[in-house]
């Protein structure tokens, strides 16, 4: 075959190869834990930059309605992957749920006592004599017991004000409570953007840390499609690492998906989440879950949240898909 014929043959074959590559993309869905916010920005950035496409993944991102719902949806197979907090993951698995964490996004929890700076809450002991806005059945209220125990806070000297979840911030702003149990990457900024100066006493900094946000997959997906899980985690790690380097560009990508986002608030939330990626036991290892963090999480949930399990931490999380 002469050179001209070879070129013509290649010209005919290459489009077919390209279409074959396109068909090879795996359709994958990610269910978030909540509506799009700073925590979720890296995934939108990863899609825009082609990190998932490069791994053969056609990713659809779906907003969520809470971690408890997300883990159930993933366990049922309605979404391929899900973003959920560790306590929801562990709780479902302990009850027989067929899921597992395949990536630790935040090794520290964002749970915090959020107040106006003027309230003078700088240490856990400062909470004695103060009032805290909480919601009925709020899991933070139970974990607060761990914070109190670790810092010898007399809980009988703390007044808890029961309010609806959406009313916590207003209750603090109107000074009907000195502080609230909430998130350093959430209610903190809701107060800030009401032109008030907030303060956050983070659980993670005071002896009551649990693993924060994770990525989960069903046991069926892990068993039958381990290569897909590895590719998804690899693309996720790159998305988070690159978003950390380019926060403004990352927020731009998210705003293309949801134009009514508050740009500055979304960026501020994301920066806090970048800080929460590390813990005292693990730093700079995106996606990796440290054994000590997971063990402490299970122990605290058993002691303060009524978790019933005899399983080891490896029943809830695996590092096998995280790039070495």
C-alpha positions as CSV (number, residue, x, y, z in Angstrom):
1,X,0.0,0.0,0.0
2,X,1.5,3.4,-1.0
3,X,1.7,6.3,1.3
4,X,-1.4,8.0,-0.1
5,X,-3.5,4.9,0.3
6,X,-2.3,4.5,3.9
7,X,-3.3,8.1,4.7
8,X,-6.7,7.6,3.3
9,X,-7.2,4.4,5.2
10,X,-6.2,6.1,8.4
11,X,-8.5,9.0,7.7
12,X,-11.3,6.5,7.4
13,X,-10.4,4.6,10.6
14,X,-9.7,7.4,13.0
15,X,-13.3,8.8,13.1
16,X,-14.4,5.2,13.9
17,X,-11.8,5.0,16.7
18,X,-12.9,8.3,18.1
19,X,-16.5,7.3,18.1
20,X,-15.6,4.1,19.8
21,X,-13.7,6.0,22.5
22,X,-16.7,8.2,23.0
23,X,-18.9,5.1,23.4
24,X,-16.4,3.8,25.9
25,X,-17.3,6.5,28.4
26,X,-19.0,5.1,31.5
27,X,-22.2,7.0,32.5
28,X,-21.7,7.7,36.2
29,X,-23.8,9.7,38.6
30,X,-22.7,11.4,41.8
31,X,-25.4,12.3,44.4
32,X,-24.3,15.2,46.6
33,X,-25.2,15.4,50.3
34,X,-27.1,18.7,49.8
35,X,-27.7,21.6,47.4
36,X,-24.7,22.9,45.6
37,X,-22.4,24.9,47.9
38,X,-18.7,25.4,48.5
39,X,-18.2,21.7,49.5
40,X,-19.2,20.5,46.0
41,X,-17.4,23.0,43.8
42,X,-14.4,20.7,43.0
43,X,-16.6,18.2,41.3
44,X,-18.0,20.9,38.9
45,X,-14.5,22.1,38.3
46,X,-13.3,18.5,37.6
47,X,-16.1,18.0,35.0
48,X,-15.3,21.3,33.3
49,X,-11.6,20.6,33.2
50,X,-12.2,17.1,31.7
51,X,-10.6,15.2,34.6
52,X,-13.4,12.7,34.7
53,X,-13.7,12.4,30.9
54,X,-9.9,11.6,30.8
55,X,-10.7,8.7,33.0
56,X,-13.5,7.4,30.7
57,X,-16.3,8.8,32.9
58,X,-19.3,10.8,31.7
59,X,-20.3,12.3,35.1
60,X,-23.7,13.6,36.0
61,X,-23.9,15.5,39.4
62,X,-27.2,15.4,41.2
63,X,-28.0,17.7,44.2
64,X,-28.9,15.9,47.4
65,X,-31.3,16.1,50.3
66,X,-29.1,15.2,53.2
67,X,-26.4,12.5,53.8
68,X,-28.9,10.0,55.3
69,X,-30.9,10.1,52.0
70,X,-27.7,10.0,49.9
71,X,-26.4,6.7,51.4
72,X,-29.8,5.1,50.9
73,X,-30.0,6.2,47.3
74,X,-26.5,4.8,46.6
75,X,-27.2,1.6,48.4
76,X,-30.3,1.1,46.2
77,X,-28.2,1.6,43.1
78,X,-30.0,4.8,41.9
79,X,-26.7,6.7,41.9
80,X,-23.2,5.3,41.3
81,X,-21.5,7.3,43.9
82,X,-22.6,9.6,46.8
83,X,-21.2,12.3,49.0
84,X,-22.1,11.7,52.6
85,X,-20.9,12.4,56.1
86,X,-19.1,9.5,57.9
87,X,-21.8,9.1,60.6
88,X,-24.5,8.5,58.0
89,X,-22.3,6.0,56.2
90,X,-21.4,4.1,59.4
91,X,-24.9,4.1,60.7
92,X,-26.3,2.5,57.5
93,X,-23.6,-0.1,57.3
94,X,-24.1,-1.0,60.9
95,X,-27.8,-1.7,60.1
96,X,-26.8,-3.9,57.1
97,X,-26.5,-1.3,54.3
98,X,-24.5,-2.5,51.4
99,X,-22.2,0.5,50.9
100,X,-18.7,1.6,51.8
101,X,-16.6,4.8,51.9
102,X,-14.0,4.6,49.1
103,X,-12.6,8.1,49.6
104,X,-12.3,10.4,52.6
105,X,-12.8,14.0,51.4
106,X,-12.7,15.7,54.8
107,X,-10.7,14.0,57.6
108,X,-12.0,16.6,60.1
109,X,-15.6,17.5,60.8
110,X,-16.9,21.0,60.2
111,X,-19.2,20.7,63.3
112,X,-18.7,23.7,65.5
113,X,-20.2,26.0,68.1
114,X,-20.9,29.1,66.1
115,X,-21.5,32.4,67.8
116,X,-21.1,36.1,67.4
117,X,-17.6,37.1,68.3
118,X,-19.0,39.5,70.8
119,X,-20.3,36.5,72.9
120,X,-16.8,35.9,74.0
121,X,-16.8,32.1,73.4
122,X,-13.1,31.3,72.9
123,X,-12.7,28.0,74.7
124,X,-15.1,25.1,75.5
125,X,-15.2,26.2,79.2
126,X,-16.6,29.5,78.1
127,X,-19.8,27.6,77.2
128,X,-20.7,27.2,80.8
129,X,-23.5,29.7,81.6
130,X,-24.2,30.2,77.9
131,X,-27.3,29.2,75.8
132,X,-27.0,27.1,72.6
133,X,-29.6,26.9,69.8
134,X,-30.2,23.3,68.8
135,X,-32.8,21.4,66.8
136,X,-34.9,18.4,68.1
137,X,-33.1,15.2,67.3
138,X,-30.0,17.1,66.2
139,X,-27.0,14.7,66.0
140,X,-24.7,17.6,66.9
141,X,-26.3,17.8,70.3
142,X,-25.2,14.2,71.1
143,X,-21.7,14.8,69.8
144,X,-21.5,18.0,71.9
145,X,-21.4,15.6,74.9
146,X,-18.0,14.4,73.5
147,X,-16.7,17.9,73.2
148,X,-17.9,18.6,76.8
149,X,-16.3,15.5,78.2
150,X,-13.0,16.1,76.5
151,X,-12.8,19.6,77.9
152,X,-14.4,19.0,81.3
153,X,-17.4,21.3,80.5
154,X,-20.3,21.0,83.0
155,X,-23.2,20.4,80.6
156,X,-25.7,21.2,83.4
157,X,-24.5,24.8,83.2
158,X,-25.3,25.0,79.4
159,X,-28.8,26.0,78.4
160,X,-30.1,24.4,75.2
161,X,-32.7,26.4,73.2
162,X,-34.8,24.2,70.9
163,X,-35.5,25.8,67.5
164,X,-36.1,24.6,64.0
165,X,-32.9,24.0,61.9
166,X,-33.5,27.0,59.7
167,X,-34.0,29.3,62.7
168,X,-30.7,28.7,64.4
169,X,-28.9,31.6,62.8
170,X,-31.8,34.0,63.4
171,X,-31.9,32.9,67.0
172,X,-28.2,33.9,67.4
173,X,-28.5,37.1,65.4
174,X,-31.5,38.2,67.6
175,X,-29.5,37.2,70.7
176,X,-32.1,34.7,71.9
177,X,-29.2,32.3,72.2
178,X,-25.5,32.9,72.6
179,X,-24.4,30.4,70.0
180,X,-25.6,27.5,67.9
181,X,-24.5,24.0,67.1
182,X,-23.8,24.0,63.4
183,X,-21.0,24.1,60.8
184,X,-17.9,26.2,60.4
185,X,-18.4,26.0,56.7
186,X,-22.1,26.8,56.8
187,X,-23.9,28.8,59.5
188,X,-20.6,30.6,60.2
189,X,-20.9,32.3,56.8
190,X,-24.7,32.8,57.1
191,X,-23.9,35.0,60.0
192,X,-20.9,36.7,58.3
193,X,-23.0,37.7,55.3
194,X,-25.6,39.3,57.6
195,X,-22.8,41.9,58.3
196,X,-22.0,40.4,61.7
197,X,-18.6,39.1,63.0
198,X,-18.9,35.3,63.7
199,X,-16.7,33.0,65.7
200,X,-16.4,29.2,65.5
201,X,-15.3,26.7,68.1
202,X,-14.6,23.6,66.1
203,X,-15.2,20.2,67.5
204,X,-12.2,18.9,65.6
205,X,-9.8,21.3,67.4
206,X,-11.0,20.3,70.9
207,X,-10.9,16.5,71.2
208,X,-14.2,15.6,69.5
209,X,-13.2,15.1,65.9
210,X,-14.9,12.6,63.6
211,X,-14.3,12.0,59.9
212,X,-16.3,14.5,57.9
213,X,-17.4,14.1,54.3
214,X,-16.7,10.9,52.3
215,X,-17.4,9.4,48.9
216,X,-19.4,6.2,49.0
217,X,-20.2,3.4,46.5
218,X,-22.4,0.3,46.8
219,X,-20.7,-3.0,47.6
220,X,-22.0,-4.3,44.2
221,X,-20.2,-1.5,42.4
222,X,-17.0,-2.1,44.4
223,X,-17.2,-5.8,43.6
224,X,-18.1,-5.8,40.0
225,X,-16.5,-2.5,38.8
226,X,-13.4,-1.9,40.8
227,X,-11.6,-0.3,37.9
228,X,-14.5,2.3,37.6
229,X,-14.2,3.1,41.3
230,X,-10.5,3.5,41.0
231,X,-10.9,5.9,38.0
232,X,-13.6,7.9,39.7
233,X,-11.5,8.3,42.9
234,X,-8.4,9.2,40.8
235,X,-10.3,11.9,38.9
236,X,-11.8,13.1,42.2
237,X,-8.4,13.5,43.8
238,X,-7.2,15.6,40.8
239,X,-10.4,17.7,40.9
240,X,-9.9,18.6,44.6
241,X,-6.2,19.2,44.3
242,X,-6.6,21.4,41.3
243,X,-9.6,23.3,42.8
244,X,-7.4,24.0,45.8
245,X,-4.8,25.6,43.5
246,X,-7.4,27.5,41.4
247,X,-10.3,28.4,43.8
248,X,-11.6,31.3,41.7
249,X,-11.7,29.2,38.5
250,X,-13.3,26.4,40.4
251,X,-16.1,28.7,41.7
252,X,-16.6,30.0,38.1
253,X,-17.3,26.4,37.0
254,X,-19.9,25.9,39.7
255,X,-21.6,29.1,38.9
256,X,-22.1,28.0,35.4
257,X,-24.2,25.2,36.8
258,X,-26.1,27.5,39.3
259,X,-25.8,31.1,38.5
260,X,-27.6,32.4,41.6
261,X,-24.8,31.2,44.0
262,X,-23.3,33.8,46.2
263,X,-19.7,33.8,44.7
264,X,-17.9,35.0,47.8
265,X,-19.8,32.9,50.2
266,X,-19.3,29.8,48.0
267,X,-15.6,30.4,47.8
268,X,-15.3,31.1,51.6
269,X,-17.1,27.8,52.3
270,X,-14.8,25.9,50.0
271,X,-11.7,27.4,51.6
272,X,-12.8,26.1,55.0
273,X,-13.5,22.7,53.5
274,X,-9.9,22.6,52.1
275,X,-8.7,23.2,55.7
276,X,-10.9,20.3,56.8
277,X,-9.3,17.9,54.4
278,X,-6.5,17.4,56.9
279,X,-6.7,16.1,60.5
280,X,-4.0,15.8,63.2
281,X,-3.3,12.4,61.8
282,X,-3.2,13.0,58.1
283,X,-2.1,15.9,56.1
284,X,-1.8,16.5,52.3
285,X,-3.1,13.1,51.3
286,X,-6.3,13.8,49.4
287,X,-8.8,11.0,49.6
288,X,-6.8,9.0,52.2
289,X,-8.6,8.0,55.4
290,X,-6.4,7.5,58.4
291,X,-7.1,4.4,60.6
292,X,-6.9,6.5,63.8
293,X,-9.5,9.0,62.5
294,X,-11.9,6.3,61.5
295,X,-11.4,4.3,64.7
296,X,-12.1,7.5,66.8
297,X,-15.2,8.2,64.7
298,X,-16.6,4.8,65.4
299,X,-15.8,5.0,69.1
300,X,-17.4,8.4,69.5
301,X,-20.5,7.3,67.6
302,X,-20.8,4.2,69.8
303,X,-20.4,6.2,73.0
304,X,-22.4,9.3,72.2
305,X,-24.7,8.5,69.3
306,X,-25.9,5.0,70.3
307,X,-24.1,3.2,67.4
308,X,-24.3,-0.5,67.8
309,X,-21.6,-2.4,66.0
310,X,-18.7,-4.8,66.6
311,X,-17.1,-4.2,63.2
312,X,-13.6,-2.9,62.6
313,X,-13.2,0.5,60.9
314,X,-12.3,-1.3,57.7
315,X,-16.0,-2.4,57.4
316,X,-16.8,1.3,56.8
317,X,-13.9,2.6,54.7
318,X,-11.2,1.4,52.3
319,X,-8.1,3.2,50.9
320,X,-7.6,0.6,48.2
321,X,-8.8,2.9,45.5
322,X,-6.9,6.0,46.6
323,X,-3.8,6.7,44.4
324,X,-0.6,5.8,46.2
